[in-house]
Amino acid sequence: MGFVMTAEQKILERVPSGIQGYDEMIKGGYFKNTVNIISGESGTGKTIFGTQFLYEGAKKGDKCLCIVTSEASESLKREMNSSFGWDLWELEKSGAIIFVDITDPELRLQKTVDMAPTELIKSFKKLISRKVQEIKPDRIFIDSIEALFLAIDSHYKLKTLVDDLFGELRTFDITTLVTVGTTFEVESIVEYGADSVTRLGRVVSGNNLQRSIYVAKFRGSGTINEIRVLNISDNGIKVLDQSPYTATF
């Protein structure tokens, strides 16, 4: 008979991101059955972060689902291959990572048909639910989510829709990473409904412009309460045990 985890053990099960230095900040990884936000301005590394979360998971045998809401995933695959040498085509071919993007008939229909904003989000939730039940992934990356919420005028309605979507994701045995930009000022409501929030940014230190990272929120666990350097190299992202205010390279 196989080992069966208790409910308490399942709640405490960690899913390492695989990003060097970051798992130390969050005490070993995300909790399973959680929705985790990566927020920041354009160009701070959100998409790389989320893709690396899937890439590292796929390398260790996790099945992954990548949902790209605003472009064709081929652009993402090319960018990650040319920047870091990650062969996402091979991982897709082997079934380790499944991509759903704007070329998918269901997602494209949602973007082109004249649909009320609340109905668009409900339809997106159904799409995710259906894909999760079909694919049964261990990890999901949604890049990005703010475009779905821009037309929602009421903050109360927006919060209700975010809570509903995140609640649906938590019903599955998966760990979800979602990016949200800060340009359109919906990130605070999206962050409020998440289980954890990690913020990426830029810091001017002397003549240097450094990328930064800190954990703003992590339900159920302590974190390292420091702003650290987010380094992007030929191998991808890693978090350095240095302050961006003093680091020089």
Sequence and secondary structure as in RCSB ss.txt:
>XXXX:A:sequence
MGFVMTAEQKILERVPSGIQGYDEMIKGGYFKNTVNIISGESGTGKTIFGTQFLYEGAKKGDKCLCIVTSEASES
LKREMNSSFGWDLWELEKSGAIIFVDITDPELRLQKTVDMAPTELIKSFKKLISRKVQEIKPDRIFIDSIEALFL
AIDSHYKLKTLVDDLFGELRTFDITTLVTVGTTFEVESIVEYGADSVTRLGRVVSGNNLQRSIYVAKFRGSGTIN
EIRVLNISDNGIKVLDQSPYTATF
>XXXX:A:secstr
      HHHHHH EE    TTHHHHTTTSEETTEEEEEEESTTSSHHHHHHHHHHHHHHTT  EEEEESSS HHH
HHHHHHHHH   HHHHHHTTSEEEE TTSHHHHHHHHS   HHHHHHHHHHHHHHHHHHH  SEEEEE  HHHHT
T   HHHHHHHHHHHHHHHHTSS EEEEEEESTTS HHHHHHTSSEEEEEEEEEETTEEEEEEEEEEETTS    
  EEEEEETTEEEEESS TTT   
